[in-house]
């Protein structure tokens, strides 16, 4: 029970940092006029919140490839 509680706390902490990271990335992409990158950041966030970790992982991979050119 304690391990589950600690895992939940860690997930909440990680999610909080992830939200801040994604908000910054979205804002930067939006301000730079890269609307596709901003859209992908939002899609990743929605997939992550829905618990679809594979979809979120794929969105991150695509986003990284897009940023790399």
PDB file with SEQRES, HELIX, SHEET and CRYST1 records, atoms N, CA, C and O in Angstrom:
SEQRES   1 A   69  UNK UNK UNK UNK UNK UNK UNK UNK UNK UNK UNK UNK UNK          
SEQRES   2 A   69  UNK UNK UNK UNK UNK UNK UNK UNK UNK UNK UNK UNK UNK          
SEQRES   3 A   69  UNK UNK UNK UNK UNK UNK UNK UNK UNK UNK UNK UNK UNK          
SEQRES   4 A   69  UNK UNK UNK UNK UNK UNK UNK UNK UNK UNK UNK UNK UNK          
SEQRES   5 A   69  UNK UNK UNK UNK UNK UNK UNK UNK UNK UNK UNK UNK UNK          
SEQRES   6 A   69  UNK UNK UNK UNK                                              
HELIX    1 AA1 UNK A    2  UNK A   31  1                                  30    
HELIX    2 AA2 UNK A   35  UNK A   49  1                                  15    
HELIX    3 AA3 UNK A   53  UNK A   68  1                                  16    
CRYST1    1.000    1.000    1.000  90.00  90.00  90.00 P 1           1          
ATOM      1  N   UNK A   1       0.835  -1.190   0.000  1.00  0.00           N  
ATOM      2  CA  UNK A   1       0.000   0.000   0.000  1.00  0.00           C  
ATOM      3  C   UNK A   1       0.879   1.252   0.000  1.00  0.00           C  
ATOM      4  O   UNK A   1       0.604   2.222  -0.707  1.00  0.00           O  
ATOM      5  N   UNK A   2       1.924   1.209   0.795  1.00  0.00           N  
ATOM      6  CA  UNK A   2       2.836   2.359   0.847  1.00  0.00           C  
ATOM      7  C   UNK A   2       3.542   2.556  -0.488  1.00  0.00           C  
ATOM      8  O   UNK A   2       3.738   3.689  -0.929  1.00  0.00           O  
ATOM      9  N   UNK A   3       3.925   1.455  -1.134  1.00  0.00           N  
ATOM     10  CA  UNK A   3       4.596   1.555  -2.433  1.00  0.00           C  
ATOM     11  C   UNK A   3       3.663   2.177  -3.470  1.00  0.00           C  
ATOM     12  O   UNK A   3       4.097   2.986  -4.290  1.00  0.00           O  
ATOM     13  N   UNK A   4       2.397   1.805  -3.437  1.00  0.00           N  
ATOM     14  CA  UNK A   4       1.432   2.381  -4.374  1.00  0.00           C  
ATOM     15  C   UNK A   4       1.262   3.876  -4.120  1.00  0.00           C  
ATOM     16  O   UNK A   4       1.151   4.664  -5.058  1.00  0.00           O  
ATOM     17  N   UNK A   5       1.242   4.259  -2.843  1.00  0.00           N  
ATOM     18  CA  UNK A   5       1.123   5.669  -2.499  1.00  0.00           C  
ATOM     19  C   UNK A   5       2.327   6.450  -3.010  1.00  0.00           C  
ATOM     20  O   UNK A   5       2.176   7.521  -3.598  1.00  0.00           O  
ATOM     21  N   UNK A   6       3.532   5.906  -2.782  1.00  0.00           N  
ATOM     22  CA  UNK A   6       4.745   6.583  -3.232  1.00  0.00           C  
ATOM     23  C   UNK A   6       4.802   6.657  -4.759  1.00  0.00           C  
ATOM     24  O   UNK A   6       5.242   7.660  -5.320  1.00  0.00           O  
ATOM     25  N   UNK A   7       4.362   5.608  -5.418  1.00  0.00           N  
ATOM     26  CA  UNK A   7       4.335   5.620  -6.882  1.00  0.00           C  
ATOM     27  C   UNK A   7       3.370   6.692  -7.384  1.00  0.00           C  
ATOM     28  O   UNK A   7       3.654   7.378  -8.366  1.00  0.00           O  
ATOM     29  N   UNK A   8       2.239   6.832  -6.714  1.00  0.00           N  
ATOM     30  CA  UNK A   8       1.275   7.869  -7.082  1.00  0.00           C  
ATOM     31  C   UNK A   8       1.833   9.263  -6.880  1.00  0.00           C  
ATOM     32  O   UNK A   8       1.618  10.149  -7.707  1.00  0.00           O  
ATOM     33  N   UNK A   9       2.547   9.461  -5.786  1.00  0.00           N  
ATOM     34  CA  UNK A   9       3.160  10.765  -5.515  1.00  0.00           C  
ATOM     35  C   UNK A   9       4.222  11.085  -6.563  1.00  0.00           C  
ATOM     36  O   UNK A   9       4.315  12.216  -7.040  1.00  0.00           O  
ATOM     37  N   UNK A  10       5.018  10.084  -6.914  1.00  0.00           N  
ATOM     38  CA  UNK A  10       6.049  10.283  -7.931  1.00  0.00           C  
ATOM     39  C   UNK A  10       5.413  10.617  -9.278  1.00  0.00           C  
ATOM     40  O   UNK A  10       5.886  11.504  -9.990  1.00  0.00           O  
ATOM     41  N   UNK A  11       4.343   9.909  -9.626  1.00  0.00           N  
ATOM     42  CA  UNK A  11       3.650  10.170 -10.892  1.00  0.00           C  
ATOM     43  C   UNK A  11       3.073  11.582 -10.917  1.00  0.00           C  
ATOM     44  O   UNK A  11       3.126  12.261 -11.943  1.00  0.00           O  
ATOM     45  N   UNK A  12       2.520  12.025  -9.782  1.00  0.00           N  
ATOM     46  CA  UNK A  12       1.964  13.377  -9.708  1.00  0.00           C  
ATOM     47  C   UNK A  12       3.064  14.423  -9.857  1.00  0.00           C  
ATOM     48  O   UNK A  12       2.881  15.428 -10.543  1.00  0.00           O  
ATOM     49  N   UNK A  13       4.199  14.186  -9.218  1.00  0.00           N  
ATOM     50  CA  UNK A  13       5.327  15.105  -9.332  1.00  0.00           C  
ATOM     51  C   UNK A  13       5.825  15.156 -10.763  1.00  0.00           C  
ATOM     52  O   UNK A  13       6.070  16.233 -11.306  1.00  0.00           O  
ATOM     53  N   UNK A  14       5.972  13.993 -11.369  1.00  0.00           N  
ATOM     54  CA  UNK A  14       6.424  13.920 -12.755  1.00  0.00           C  
ATOM     55  C   UNK A  14       5.429  14.599 -13.682  1.00  0.00           C  
ATOM     56  O   UNK A  14       5.829  15.328 -14.590  1.00  0.00           O  
ATOM     57  N   UNK A  15       4.150  14.373 -13.470  1.00  0.00           N  
ATOM     58  CA  UNK A  15       3.118  14.988 -14.309  1.00  0.00           C  
ATOM     59  C   UNK A  15       3.129  16.503 -14.162  1.00  0.00           C  
ATOM     60  O   UNK A  15       2.927  17.223 -15.140  1.00  0.00           O  
ATOM     61  N   UNK A  16       3.364  16.992 -12.947  1.00  0.00           N  
ATOM     62  CA  UNK A  16       3.431  18.435 -12.730  1.00  0.00           C  
ATOM     63  C   UNK A  16       4.574  19.071 -13.486  1.00  0.00           C  
ATOM     64  O   UNK A  16       4.413  20.131 -14.090  1.00  0.00           O  
ATOM     65  N   UNK A  17       5.717  18.436 -13.456  1.00  0.00           N  
ATOM     66  CA  UNK A  17       6.859  18.953 -14.205  1.00  0.00           C  
ATOM     67  C   UNK A  17       6.623  18.835 -15.700  1.00  0.00           C  
ATOM     68  O   UNK A  17       7.035  19.705 -16.468  1.00  0.00           O  
ATOM     69  N   UNK A  18       5.973  17.779 -16.107  1.00  0.00           N  
ATOM     70  CA  UNK A  18       5.677  17.577 -17.525  1.00  0.00           C  
ATOM     71  C   UNK A  18       4.721  18.649 -18.030  1.00  0.00           C  
ATOM     72  O   UNK A  18       4.880  19.154 -19.142  1.00  0.00           O  
ATOM     73  N   UNK A  19       3.731  18.998 -17.218  1.00  0.00           N  
ATOM     74  CA  UNK A  19       2.781  20.041 -17.610  1.00  0.00           C  
ATOM     75  C   UNK A  19       3.515  21.357 -17.823  1.00  0.00           C  
ATOM     76  O   UNK A  19       3.274  22.050 -18.811  1.00  0.00           O  
ATOM     77  N   UNK A  20       4.408  21.703 -16.901  1.00  0.00           N  
ATOM     78  CA  UNK A  20       5.160  22.949 -17.036  1.00  0.00           C  
ATOM     79  C   UNK A  20       6.045  22.920 -18.283  1.00  0.00           C  
ATOM     80  O   UNK A  20       6.114  23.901 -19.024  1.00  0.00           O  
ATOM     81  N   UNK A  21       6.716  21.801 -18.509  1.00  0.00           N  
ATOM     82  CA  UNK A  21       7.585  21.657 -19.678  1.00  0.00           C  
ATOM     83  C   UNK A  21       6.782  21.805 -20.968  1.00  0.00           C  
ATOM     84  O   UNK A  21       7.192  22.519 -21.883  1.00  0.00           O  
ATOM     85  N   UNK A  22       5.638  21.128 -21.034  1.00  0.00           N  
ATOM     86  CA  UNK A  22       4.825  21.184 -22.248  1.00  0.00           C  
ATOM     87  C   UNK A  22       4.241  22.571 -22.472  1.00  0.00           C  
ATOM     88  O   UNK A  22       4.125  23.021 -23.612  1.00  0.00           O  
ATOM     89  N   UNK A  23       3.872  23.251 -21.389  1.00  0.00           N  
ATOM     90  CA  UNK A  23       3.336  24.602 -21.536  1.00  0.00           C  
ATOM     91  C   UNK A  23       4.387  25.531 -22.127  1.00  0.00           C  
ATOM     92  O   UNK A  23       4.079  26.347 -22.996  1.00  0.00           O  
ATOM     93  N   UNK A  24       5.615  25.412 -21.663  1.00  0.00           N  
ATOM     94  CA  UNK A  24       6.702  26.244 -22.187  1.00  0.00           C  
ATOM     95  C   UNK A  24       6.976  25.905 -23.642  1.00  0.00           C  
ATOM     96  O   UNK A  24       7.139  26.802 -24.469  1.00  0.00           O  
ATOM     97  N   UNK A  25       7.028  24.618 -23.960  1.00  0.00           N  
ATOM     98  CA  UNK A  25       7.289  24.206 -25.343  1.00  0.00           C  
ATOM     99  C   UNK A  25       6.166  24.675 -26.272  1.00  0.00           C  
ATOM    100  O   UNK A  25       6.423  25.144 -27.381  1.00  0.00           O  
ATOM    101  N   UNK A  26       4.934  24.546 -25.816  1.00  0.00           N  
ATOM    102  CA  UNK A  26       3.800  24.982 -26.632  1.00  0.00           C  
ATOM    103  C   UNK A  26       3.864  26.484 -26.883  1.00  0.00           C  
ATOM    104  O   UNK A  26       3.696  26.942 -28.013  1.00  0.00           O  
ATOM    105  N   UNK A  27       4.107  27.242 -25.822  1.00  0.00           N  
ATOM    106  CA  UNK A  27       4.156  28.696 -25.966  1.00  0.00           C  
ATOM    107  C   UNK A  27       5.289  29.114 -26.894  1.00  0.00           C  
ATOM    108  O   UNK A  27       5.106  29.980 -27.750  1.00  0.00           O  
ATOM    109  N   UNK A  28       6.456  28.502 -26.726  1.00  0.00           N  
ATOM    110  CA  UNK A  28       7.592  28.839 -27.588  1.00  0.00           C  
ATOM    111  C   UNK A  28       7.295  28.501 -29.047  1.00  0.00           C  
ATOM    112  O   UNK A  28       7.584  29.293 -29.943  1.00  0.00           O  
ATOM    113  N   UNK A  29       6.724  27.338 -29.278  1.00  0.00           N  
ATOM    114  CA  UNK A  29       6.406  26.934 -30.648  1.00  0.00           C  
ATOM    115  C   UNK A  29       5.340  27.847 -31.249  1.00  0.00           C  
ATOM    116  O   UNK A  29       5.418  28.224 -32.418  1.00  0.00           O  
ATOM    117  N   UNK A  30       4.355  28.195 -30.443  1.00  0.00           N  
ATOM    118  CA  UNK A  30       3.278  29.058 -30.938  1.00  0.00           C  
ATOM    119  C   UNK A  30       3.810  30.442 -31.277  1.00  0.00           C  
ATOM    120  O   UNK A  30       3.473  31.004 -32.319  1.00  0.00           O  
ATOM    121  N   UNK A  31       4.646  30.995 -30.391  1.00  0.00           N  
ATOM    122  CA  UNK A  31       5.190  32.330 -30.629  1.00  0.00           C  
ATOM    123  C   UNK A  31       6.136  32.347 -31.819  1.00  0.00           C  
ATOM    124  O   UNK A  31       6.260  33.366 -32.499  1.00  0.00           O  
ATOM    125  N   UNK A  32       6.804  31.229 -32.074  1.00  0.00           N  
ATOM    126  CA  UNK A  32       7.721  31.154 -33.211  1.00  0.00           C  
ATOM    127  C   UNK A  32       6.972  30.917 -34.517  1.00  0.00           C  
ATOM    128  O   UNK A  32       7.586  30.892 -35.584  1.00  0.00           O  
ATOM    129  N   UNK A  33       5.665  30.745 -34.447  1.00  0.00           N  
ATOM    130  CA  UNK A  33       4.877  30.530 -35.643  1.00  0.00           C  
ATOM    131  C   UNK A  33       4.872  29.091 -36.124  1.00  0.00           C  
ATOM    132  O   UNK A  33       4.429  28.802 -37.235  1.00  0.00           O  
ATOM    133  N   UNK A  34       5.357  28.203 -35.297  1.00  0.00           N  
ATOM    134  CA  UNK A  34       5.387  26.789 -35.674  1.00  0.00           C  
ATOM    135  C   UNK A  34       4.131  26.131 -35.118  1.00  0.00           C  
ATOM    136  O   UNK A  34       4.160  25.475 -34.077  1.00  0.00           O  
ATOM    137  N   UNK A  35       3.059  26.317 -35.815  1.00  0.00           N  
ATOM    138  CA  UNK A  35       1.767  25.866 -35.321  1.00  0.00           C  
ATOM    139  C   UNK A  35       1.670  24.347 -35.290  1.00  0.00           C  
ATOM    140  O   UNK A  35       0.978  23.787 -34.439  1.00  0.00           O  
ATOM    141  N   UNK A  36       2.362  23.673 -36.215  1.00  0.00           N  
ATOM    142  CA  UNK A  36       2.342  22.212 -36.194  1.00  0.00           C  
ATOM    143  C   UNK A  36       3.013  21.690 -34.929  1.00  0.00           C  
ATOM    144  O   UNK A  36       2.515  20.752 -34.305  1.00  0.00           O  
ATOM    145  N   UNK A  37       4.135  22.287 -34.547  1.00  0.00           N  
ATOM    146  CA  UNK A  37       4.819  21.865 -33.326  1.00  0.00           C  
ATOM    147  C   UNK A  37       3.946  22.120 -32.101  1.00  0.00           C  
ATOM    148  O   UNK A  37       3.893  21.294 -31.190  1.00  0.00           O  
ATOM    149  N   UNK A  38       3.267  23.254 -32.081  1.00  0.00           N  
ATOM    150  CA  UNK A  38       2.372  23.563 -30.964  1.00  0.00           C  
ATOM    151  C   UNK A  38       1.221  22.560 -30.911  1.00  0.00           C  
ATOM    152  O   UNK A  38       0.839  22.097 -29.836  1.00  0.00           O  
ATOM    153  N   UNK A  39       0.679  22.232 -32.070  1.00  0.00           N  
ATOM    154  CA  UNK A  39      -0.402  21.255 -32.141  1.00  0.00           C  
ATOM    155  C   UNK A  39       0.062  19.895 -31.628  1.00  0.00           C  
ATOM    156  O   UNK A  39      -0.673  19.222 -30.905  1.00  0.00           O  
ATOM    157  N   UNK A  40       1.268  19.490 -31.994  1.00  0.00           N  
ATOM    158  CA  UNK A  40       1.788  18.199 -31.546  1.00  0.00           C  
ATOM    159  C   UNK A  40       2.006  18.179 -30.039  1.00  0.00           C  
ATOM    160  O   UNK A  40       1.783  17.155 -29.393  1.00  0.00           O  
ATOM    161  N   UNK A  41       2.440  19.299 -29.477  1.00  0.00           N  
ATOM    162  CA  UNK A  41       2.620  19.364 -28.027  1.00  0.00           C  
ATOM    163  C   UNK A  41       1.282  19.175 -27.315  1.00  0.00           C  
ATOM    164  O   UNK A  41       1.207  18.484 -26.299  1.00  0.00           O  
ATOM    165  N   UNK A  42       0.237  19.784 -27.845  1.00  0.00           N  
ATOM    166  CA  UNK A  42      -1.092  19.636 -27.252  1.00  0.00           C  
ATOM    167  C   UNK A  42      -1.580  18.200 -27.382  1.00  0.00           C  
ATOM    168  O   UNK A  42      -2.161  17.655 -26.443  1.00  0.00           O  
ATOM    169  N   UNK A  43      -1.351  17.582 -28.539  1.00  0.00           N  
ATOM    170  CA  UNK A  43      -1.759  16.191 -28.748  1.00  0.00           C  
ATOM    171  C   UNK A  43      -1.044  15.263 -27.767  1.00  0.00           C  
ATOM    172  O   UNK A  43      -1.654  14.341 -27.226  1.00  0.00           O  
ATOM    173  N   UNK A  44       0.244  15.505 -27.538  1.00  0.00           N  
ATOM    174  CA  UNK A  44       1.000  14.692 -26.588  1.00  0.00           C  
ATOM    175  C   UNK A  44       0.407  14.828 -25.195  1.00  0.00           C  
ATOM    176  O   UNK A  44       0.206  13.830 -24.503  1.00  0.00           O  
ATOM    177  N   UNK A  45       0.128  16.052 -24.785  1.00  0.00           N  
ATOM    178  CA  UNK A  45      -0.411  16.306 -23.456  1.00  0.00           C  
ATOM    179  C   UNK A  45      -1.759  15.614 -23.280  1.00  0.00           C  
ATOM    180  O   UNK A  45      -2.020  15.008 -22.241  1.00  0.00           O  
ATOM    181  N   UNK A  46      -2.612  15.706 -24.295  1.00  0.00           N  
ATOM    182  CA  UNK A  46      -3.919  15.058 -24.220  1.00  0.00           C  
ATOM    183  C   UNK A  46      -3.778  13.540 -24.141  1.00  0.00           C  
ATOM    184  O   UNK A  46      -4.486  12.886 -23.374  1.00  0.00           O  
ATOM    185  N   UNK A  47      -2.873  12.986 -24.925  1.00  0.00           N  
ATOM    186  CA  UNK A  47      -2.661  11.535 -24.905  1.00  0.00           C  
ATOM    187  C   UNK A  47      -2.102  11.090 -23.559  1.00  0.00           C  
ATOM    188  O   UNK A  47      -2.490  10.044 -23.039  1.00  0.00           O  
ATOM    189  N   UNK A  48      -1.188  11.884 -22.992  1.00  0.00           N  
ATOM    190  CA  UNK A  48      -0.594  11.532 -21.701  1.00  0.00           C  
ATOM    191  C   UNK A  48      -1.654  11.551 -20.607  1.00  0.00           C  
ATOM    192  O   UNK A  48      -1.705  10.648 -19.771  1.00  0.00           O  
ATOM    193  N   UNK A  49      -2.498  12.580 -20.612  1.00  0.00           N  
ATOM    194  CA  UNK A  49      -3.535  12.675 -19.587  1.00  0.00           C  
ATOM    195  C   UNK A  49      -4.559  11.562 -19.721  1.00  0.00           C  
ATOM    196  O   UNK A  49      -5.136  11.123 -18.726  1.00  0.00           O  
ATOM    197  N   UNK A  50      -4.786  11.107 -20.932  1.00  0.00           N  
ATOM    198  CA  UNK A  50      -5.751  10.033 -21.152  1.00  0.00           C  
ATOM    199  C   UNK A  50      -5.163   8.667 -20.814  1.00  0.00           C  
ATOM    200  O   UNK A  50      -5.868   7.659 -20.874  1.00  0.00           O  
ATOM    201  N   UNK A  51      -3.889   8.624 -20.464  1.00  0.00           N  
ATOM    202  CA  UNK A  51      -3.256   7.365 -20.101  1.00  0.00           C  
ATOM    203  C   UNK A  51      -2.786   6.557 -21.294  1.00  0.00           C  
ATOM    204  O   UNK A  51      -2.435   5.384 -21.165  1.00  0.00           O  
ATOM    205  N   UNK A  52      -2.783   7.187 -22.443  1.00  0.00           N  
ATOM    206  CA  UNK A  52      -2.331   6.481 -23.637  1.00  0.00           C  
ATOM    207  C   UNK A  52      -0.849   6.760 -23.820  1.00  0.00           C  
ATOM    208  O   UNK A  52      -0.448   7.621 -24.603  1.00  0.00           O  
ATOM    209  N   UNK A  53      -0.048   6.008 -23.074  1.00  0.00           N  
ATOM    210  CA  UNK A  53       1.378   6.293 -23.030  1.00  0.00           C  
ATOM    211  C   UNK A  53       2.062   5.991 -24.355  1.00  0.00           C  
ATOM    212  O   UNK A  53       3.026   6.667 -24.716  1.00  0.00           O  
ATOM    213  N   UNK A  54       1.586   4.994 -25.084  1.00  0.00           N  
ATOM    214  CA  UNK A  54       2.183   4.695 -26.384  1.00  0.00           C  
ATOM    215  C   UNK A  54       1.929   5.843 -27.355  1.00  0.00           C  
ATOM    216  O   UNK A  54       2.830   6.253 -28.087  1.00  0.00           O  
ATOM    217  N   UNK A  55       0.712   6.356 -27.361  1.00  0.00           N  
ATOM    218  CA  UNK A  55       0.405   7.493 -28.232  1.00  0.00           C  
ATOM    219  C   UNK A  55       1.236   8.710 -27.842  1.00  0.00           C  
ATOM    220  O   UNK A  55       1.717   9.444 -28.706  1.00  0.00           O  
ATOM    221  N   UNK A  56       1.402   8.920 -26.542  1.00  0.00           N  
ATOM    222  CA  UNK A  56       2.208  10.040 -26.076  1.00  0.00           C  
ATOM    223  C   UNK A  56       3.665   9.862 -26.488  1.00  0.00           C  
ATOM    224  O   UNK A  56       4.313  10.815 -26.918  1.00  0.00           O  
ATOM    225  N   UNK A  57       4.173   8.651 -26.356  1.00  0.00           N  
ATOM    226  CA  UNK A  57       5.552   8.369 -26.745  1.00  0.00           C  
ATOM    227  C   UNK A  57       5.753   8.632 -28.233  1.00  0.00           C  
ATOM    228  O   UNK A  57       6.747   9.240 -28.631  1.00  0.00           O  
ATOM    229  N   UNK A  58       4.814   8.175 -29.049  1.00  0.00           N  
ATOM    230  CA  UNK A  58       4.931   8.383 -30.492  1.00  0.00           C  
ATOM    231  C   UNK A  58       4.838   9.864 -30.847  1.00  0.00           C  
ATOM    232  O   UNK A  58       5.525  10.330 -31.755  1.00  0.00           O  
ATOM    233  N   UNK A  59       3.996  10.597 -30.137  1.00  0.00           N  
ATOM    234  CA  UNK A  59       3.897  12.034 -30.388  1.00  0.00           C  
ATOM    235  C   UNK A  59       5.208  12.728 -30.060  1.00  0.00           C  
ATOM    236  O   UNK A  59       5.632  13.631 -30.782  1.00  0.00           O  
ATOM    237  N   UNK A  60       5.853  12.316 -28.979  1.00  0.00           N  
ATOM    238  CA  UNK A  60       7.142  12.906 -28.605  1.00  0.00           C  
ATOM    239  C   UNK A  60       8.191  12.594 -29.657  1.00  0.00           C  
ATOM    240  O   UNK A  60       8.968  13.470 -30.038  1.00  0.00           O  
ATOM    241  N   UNK A  61       8.223  11.355 -30.131  1.00  0.00           N  
ATOM    242  CA  UNK A  61       9.202  10.969 -31.155  1.00  0.00           C  
ATOM    243  C   UNK A  61       8.989  11.793 -32.426  1.00  0.00           C  
ATOM    244  O   UNK A  61       9.953  12.268 -33.027  1.00  0.00           O  
ATOM    245  N   UNK A  62       7.741  11.960 -32.832  1.00  0.00           N  
ATOM    246  CA  UNK A  62       7.453  12.734 -34.029  1.00  0.00           C  
ATOM    247  C   UNK A  62       7.810  14.202 -33.822  1.00  0.00           C  
ATOM    248  O   UNK A  62       8.360  14.847 -34.715  1.00  0.00           O  
ATOM    249  N   UNK A  63       7.495  14.722 -32.641  1.00  0.00           N  
ATOM    250  CA  UNK A  63       7.800  16.112 -32.310  1.00  0.00           C  
ATOM    251  C   UNK A  63       9.306  16.350 -32.346  1.00  0.00           C  
ATOM    252  O   UNK A  63       9.766  17.363 -32.874  1.00  0.00           O  
ATOM    253  N   UNK A  64      10.074  15.417 -31.784  1.00  0.00           N  
ATOM    254  CA  UNK A  64      11.532  15.548 -31.794  1.00  0.00           C  
ATOM    255  C   UNK A  64      12.067  15.503 -33.226  1.00  0.00           C  
ATOM    256  O   UNK A  64      12.957  16.275 -33.582  1.00  0.00           O  
ATOM    257  N   UNK A  65      11.529  14.609 -34.035  1.00  0.00           N  
ATOM    258  CA  UNK A  65      11.962  14.523 -35.433  1.00  0.00           C  
ATOM    259  C   UNK A  65      11.606  15.805 -36.187  1.00  0.00           C  
ATOM    260  O   UNK A  65      12.379  16.276 -37.022  1.00  0.00           O  
ATOM    261  N   UNK A  66      10.441  16.361 -35.891  1.00  0.00           N  
ATOM    262  CA  UNK A  66      10.019  17.600 -36.541  1.00  0.00           C  
ATOM    263  C   UNK A  66      10.952  18.750 -36.167  1.00  0.00           C  
ATOM    264  O   UNK A  66      11.340  19.545 -37.023  1.00  0.00           O  
ATOM    265  N   UNK A  67      11.310  18.833 -34.884  1.00  0.00           N  
ATOM    266  CA  UNK A  67      12.200  19.909 -34.450  1.00  0.00           C  
ATOM    267  C   UNK A  67      13.597  19.753 -35.028  1.00  0.00           C  
ATOM    268  O   UNK A  67      14.285  20.743 -35.276  1.00  0.00           O  
ATOM    269  N   UNK A  68      14.017  18.506 -35.244  1.00  0.00           N  
ATOM    270  CA  UNK A  68      15.352  18.261 -35.794  1.00  0.00           C  
ATOM    271  C   UNK A  68      15.415  18.621 -37.280  1.00  0.00           C  
ATOM    272  O   UNK A  68      16.501  18.781 -37.836  1.00  0.00           O  
ATOM    273  N   UNK A  69      14.271  18.747 -37.909  1.00  0.00           N  
ATOM    274  CA  UNK A  69      14.245  19.136 -39.316  1.00  0.00           C  
ATOM    275  C   UNK A  69      14.137  17.944 -40.191  1.00  0.00           C  
ATOM    276  O   UNK A  69      14.101  18.077 -41.414  1.00  0.00           O  
TER     277      UNK A  69                                                      
END                                                                             
